[in-house]
Amino acid sequence: MCGRYALGLQRAEIRALPGYPNIEIGEWVNEDNFVPRYNIAPNSLAPVIRRRDASSPGLQMQTMRWGIPYGKVHAKSQQAINARSENIMEGSGMWNKYRSSNRCVVVGQGYYEWQTKGKAKFPHFTKHADGKVMLMAGLYHVSDETIPNYVFAIITTSASTSLSWLHDRQPVVLTSDADVTTWLDTSSHVWSTELGKLLRPVGGLICYQVPKEIGKVGAESPAFVQPIATRKDGIEAMFAKQRTKQEGNKEAIKRKRSPSPVISLVQSEPAGKEDESHKTDLCKKLKVE
């Protein structure tokens, strides 16, 4: 599945779609409603690409909310954030009414997935190896309200061989200008086998472990998309802290083993009857202090 992704680029760079030079975007509807984030969670506002209308090839970007409501009661707990490619190709369930005319592309830098090891879960970030933006196939819904509400879901498929160790699902990623154009062409209002061929896992992706803080909704940091192994506050810093702690423990042990300064001071006084009273007075003073 895909339950979290990143898009921390500035708006101008998002419009440019790095890695897709032949895709031209017109206006960005509700652009001001999107704030670049490295931790986009369900129910967040994020940009997607769609056709302005079915009869025109012109594309527009639009800020929509992540999660398509379903069921008789449209509650936050009843939102589909992902759509399985198998169900879309079969035309079953709620997706049949969207697949022919309500196709979109979700823009991101990459997505997060958690690897499960026993009871522990470790977040990983997956992105294009060449650094271009990640364009994920999606579907969108428009409400019948006076002011239409636009929401979207990300399509997932079986994980590729190279990513199956992480999870059994991954987003459908459109890797070329031609694939994007084909997916967004809704002029026929008909689903085709050509569209179904796009709903497949792709290669050319890299994946690495990232900090666990990404799991907290609302947390934000550019470090979330950086490999934890190479971050300054990652494994290298952890080892440095351990070395500092060990050195500190050694110093503490040395100080503990050293003679008491009070005893040393008393023992250094020369022996003699007159000095005994001086020693007693000195010990009394030290005890008071």
N, C-alpha and C positions, 0 to 999 in steps of 0.2 A: 504494500500500500504506500501511499504518500501522504503523510500527515503533517509535514513541516517542510518549508523550503526557504530559500534566501533570495533577496533582491535588494542589496544595499547600494546599488549604483545610483548616481545622480540622474535626474529625469532626462536630461539631454542625451546622456549615454544610453539610457533605456530606449529612447526614441530611435537612436542610430542602429540598434540591434547589432552589436559587434559580431562578426562572423557570417552575417547574412546581408551582403552588400546590395542585392537586387530586390530586396523587399522594402517598399516605400510605404511609410505610414503617414496618413493625413492628420486630421485633428486627434487630440487626446481628450475624450469626453470625461469630465469630472477629474481632470488631472490633479487639481489641488486637494482632492480627497485622499490621495496616496502619499504616504510618507515612506521613503526608502527604509527597508528593514532587513536585518539579517536573521530574523526569527518570525517568519510569517506563519501564523497558526490558523486553523479553521475559524470562520466568522470574521476574518480580517479583510480589509479592503486591499485589492491588488489589481494591477493592470493586466488586461487580456487583449488579444487582437481578434477582430472579426471584420466581416464585410459591412460596409455602410448599409447596403441593402442587397438583396439577392440578385437583382438585375445588373448591378454595377460591380466591376472588379476592384474598385477602390477600397482600400483598407483603412480602418481606424482603430485607435487604441481606446480602451474604455476601462475605467476603474469600476470593478464589480466586487461583490462580497463572496467570499469562499464558502460554499455549502448550499446545495439545492434542497429545499424542504420537500418532504414527502409525507404521505399519510393525510388523514382528515384534519388533524390538528398540526399546524405548522409551528412546531416548537423547536428551540435550539437543539434539543436532544434528538430531533428527527431530521437530521440534515445529512445528505449524501455528499461527502467531500471527494469521494472517488467513484468512478464508474468502471466496472470490469469490462475489458475488451470483448470477452466471450459473450457477455449479455448483449452488448451493442451489436455485434455481428449477427447474433440470432434475432435481434429485434424484439427481445423479450422485456417485459416489465416497463418501468417508467421511461426507459431510455429510447424506446421506439419513436416517441413523438419529437425527440430532440435530434436524433442522428442525421436526419435528412436536411434540416434547415438551420439548426442552432449549434453549429460547430464553431469552435474558437481555439485560440492558441494562448496558453498561459506562459508568461515570461518570467524566467528566474535565472539565477546564477548557478543553481544546483539544488539538490534536495537532501534532506536528512533521513536516515533510517537507523534503527537501533538493532544491534547484534545482541542476541540473548545467549548468555553463558551461565547456566545454572539459574540462580535467582538474580544475577546481575545483568544489567543492560548497558551497552556501550554505544553511544551515538557516533555515527559516521556521516561524512559529507561526500556526496557524489556529484561530479561535474564533468564537463568536457575537458579532455586533456590539453586541448589547444587554447583554452581560456575563453572561448566564445560563449555567448549567453545560451541558456538552455530553453528551448521552445517545446513545451509539453502540450500534447493534444488534449483538448477539453470540450465540454458541452456547456451551454448556458441556458438559463431560464429567465423569462420576463414575466413579471406578475401582471395581473389585470387591474391593478390599482390606478387611481387617477394619475398619480405620479409613478410610472413604472419602476419596479425594483429589479435590478439585474444581479443575478447570482450565477456561480459557475461550479463545475466539478472537474477534477483531473482524471483522465483515463489511465488505467493501469493494465499491465499485461504480465505474462510470466517473466520472471527474471532471466537475464542472459546467463550463460554458463559462467562467465567471469564474475557475476554478482550473486549467484545463487547461494553462496556461503553466508551472505548477509541477510537476505530475505527472499521469499519465494515470489514476490511481486516487485515491479518497478514501474515508474511512469512511462507512458508512450512518448518517446522523444523524437521530434521531427528534425532531422539533421541537415536537410538541404532546402534551398529556396524552392525547388520544384515540389518537394513534399509539402511544404507550408502552403504553397499556392493551390495544390490539389485538395488539401484538407479544407481550406477555407472557401473553395468554390461551391457555393450552395445554389447556383443558378438553376439546376435541374430539379431541385427539391426531391431527389431520389437517392437512396443509398445504393452503392455499387461495390462490386468485388475489388475494384481498384482502391477504394477507400479502405476496405478491410485489410488489404496488404500492408497498409501503413501501421496497423496496430500490432507491431512486433517489437521484440527487444532489439536494442542496437548496441554496437561496440563503441570503442573510442572514448570510454568514460574511465575516470580514475576515482578511487575511493580511499578515504583515510579517516582515522579516528579523530574526533573533535571533543571539546570539553563537555562535561555532563550538564553544565549550566544551561545549555540549549534546551533542555527538557522543561524548563520553567517558562510558562507562557508569560510574555511581557518582558522577559530579560532580553537585553540588546547589547551586542558587542561585535566589532569587526573581527575579533579573534575567533568567533564561532565558526568561521569558514577557513581557519588556518589549521594545519595539521598539529595536533597536540604534541607530537614528538619533536617538533622544531620550534615551537613557541618559546619565548623568553621566560614565560611563566609556566612552561610545561615540564617535561621530564628532565631537561637539563637543569632547570631551576630547582626541581625537587631534589636532585642529587646534590646540588650545591648547598641546599638547606640542611640536608642530612650530614654533609661533611662539616658544616659550621656547628651543628648540634653536637657531633662527636668530639670536635676539638674543644668545645665548651665544657663537655663532661670531663675530659681529661684534665683541664685546668682546675675544675672544681675538686677533682680527686687529689691533685697535687696540693692544693691549699688545705684540704682536710688533713693530709698527712704531715704537714709542716708543724714544727714545735710552736706551742702557744707563746705569744710575745710577752704575756704576763709572767709566766714561769721563767722564761729566759731572763727577764729583767731582774727578778728576785734572786735567781741563782748567780747572777753576775756580781752581786755585792760581795765584798771581802768579808771573811769571817772575823768575829771579834765581839766582845761583850757589849761595847757601845753600839756596834752596828746591829745587834739583835733587835734593840728597841727601834732603830731606824727601819729595819726590815718589817717589824710588826706594824708600825705606823703606815708604811708604804702599802702593805697588803690591805689594811683597813680602808685606805683611800681608794684603792683600786676596786674593792668590793662595793663601796658606795657609788662610785661612778658607774 
